Amino acid sequence: MSFPIVVWILTALAAVVVVLTRLRLSRGDAAGQFSLHDRLPLAHFVTGMLALVLWLGVLVFPEDSVVGGPLVGILAVALWWLTAILGLLVLARWLPSRGRHVPEASGDSWSDGPGLSLLAHLGMVVGVLVFTYAYLTAAV
């Protein structure tokens, strides 16, 4: 399997992570130990969609065009990093905590624990590392 195919597959998976995170956290009763501010999932979604659109421009259009140019590529990779960092902040709702007034972790119909979120958001960090490497080495 060639490297550009891996980048395309990871791009599709990153889009799925961004959209499913939005769907999963759009309800007020999302699973986890703590509740999140409404703006965190929204910021994750908006930066993820912007990163996806710009990244697709880099992948599809020639390098000498405006849409596929170096400024767009740098901005796309930066937005992917911001999306990944926001995703890691989303994972913070699963951090264990002790104390008398700490609420119990709530579940939902998606999974019984943080496994799905861990897979998605740690996988996103790995994907963004691959995107960064692919862009810096001009593999895509």
N, C-alpha and C positions, 0 to 999 in steps of 0.2 A: 504494500500500500504506500503510495507516494505521500509526501508531506502535505501538499495542497489539499488532498482529499481529507486528511486528518483535520486540517484547519476548517474545511467546510463542515465536517461532522461536528466538530466542537462548536462551531458557530450555531448550528441548528440546536444543539443541546443547550447552549447558553440562552438562546431565545426561549426554549421550553422552560428553563429555570426561572427566567425573569417573569414570564407569563404565569406560570403555576404559583410562584411566590405571591404574585398579585392576587390571584384567585383565592389562594389559601388564607391570606391575611386580610382580605377585604371584609371579612366578617369581624365583629367585635369580640367574638369568643374563640379566637385562634388558640391552638394548643401551646403549652409552655408553662414555665414557672412564673413568668412575669408578663404583663401586658405591654404592648408597644405603643408608642405615640403614633397617631394616624399618619404623620408625615414621613416616617421612616419607610414603610412599604411603598408609599407614593414616590418618594425620592428614588428608591431602588428601581421602581418600574420606569420612571421617566428617564433616568440616566441609562438604564439598560436598553430602552427602546432607541434613544438617541445614539448610543454606542452601536447598536445593531444596524441602524440605517447607515451611519457613516462607515462602519466596517464593511457592509455589503457594497458600498460605493468603492471602497479600496479594493475589494476582491473582484468586482465586476468590471470597473472602468479602467482604462489605461492609466499608467502613472503620470503621463504628461497632460492629462485632462484635469479640469478644476475639481471634479467630483472624486477622482482617484488620486489626487495630488498628495504631496508630503504633509501639508498642513492638516488635511482631512485625516490622514493616517495617524498622525501624532495625536490629534484630538480624539479619534476613535479609540486608540489604545488607552489614553488617559481616562476616557469615560468608562472603558471596560474595567480599569483598576478601581475607579470610584464605585462602580456597581458591585464589584467583588468585595470591597471594604464595607459597603452598606449591607451586603449579604451576610458578612461576618457579624455585623452589629445585629442583624435579625436573629442570628444564632444565639445571641446573648440572652434571649428569653428562656433558654434552656439551662443556663448556668445554675448549678446547685447552690442553694442558700440554706442557712440554718438560723434558727431563732424562733422565738415564740410567736411572732406576728407575721411570719412568712407564709404566703398562701401555698396550698398544695398545687403541684403541677396538674394542669388540666389536659385532657386528651381531646382528640377530634376523630373524625371518620377517616382521615387520610393515613394515619399511622398511630402506633402505640407509644411512640417516643420521638426522640430527636433524630433517629436514623435517617429519615428521608431528607430532613433539612441539612444534616451533616454531609450526606452524600452530595446533595445539590450544590451547597455553597463552598465546600472544600474542593469539589470538582470544578467549580467556577474559577477558583483561584488557580488551579492547575491549568485550566483552559486559557486564562488570561496570561499566564506565563508562556504558554505555547504561542498565543497571539503576539505577544511582545517579541519573542524570539523570531517568529516568522516574519514580522515586519522589519525588525532590525537587520535580519540577514537577507532581506528581499526575496524570501522563499515564496511569497504570494504576490 
